[in-house]
């Protein structure tokens, strides 16, 4: 198990990286969507503008999601926990989860973790559980091995 301070910082670094990537991708798209200015006018320019606006919005949504996740991570208290709640690190059937924001699996201090949010369906099943508890989720028994 990693030091929770280091684990939190790892999650912050990963979230910041995802945000930077989304922002760079969006900026690159905008440069391409603007055109060179020397291209001949086409009859479908209005249609292209509508499509460009829809695509720009599709790029913008992930940016907002990453910004929100980063802000949530900055606000969470990662102090010690006795039960599953926001800021807890939980081992369930040999797998580590961080109750914070949804994330892909990531490595920290030699262990693999996955972030889950309190909106995730599994969270409803494990909320308030303690080490040693067995909970049911989608017709499966989950063994809460550790809560930190």
Secondary structure, 3 states (H helix, E strand, C coil): CCCHHHHHHHHHHHHHHHHHHHHHHHHHHHHHHHCCCCCCCCCCHHHHHHHHHHHHHHHHHHHHHHHHHHHHHHHCCCCCCCECCCCCEEEECCEEEEECCCCCCEEECCEEEEEECCCCHHHHHHCCCECCCEEEECCEEEEEEEEC
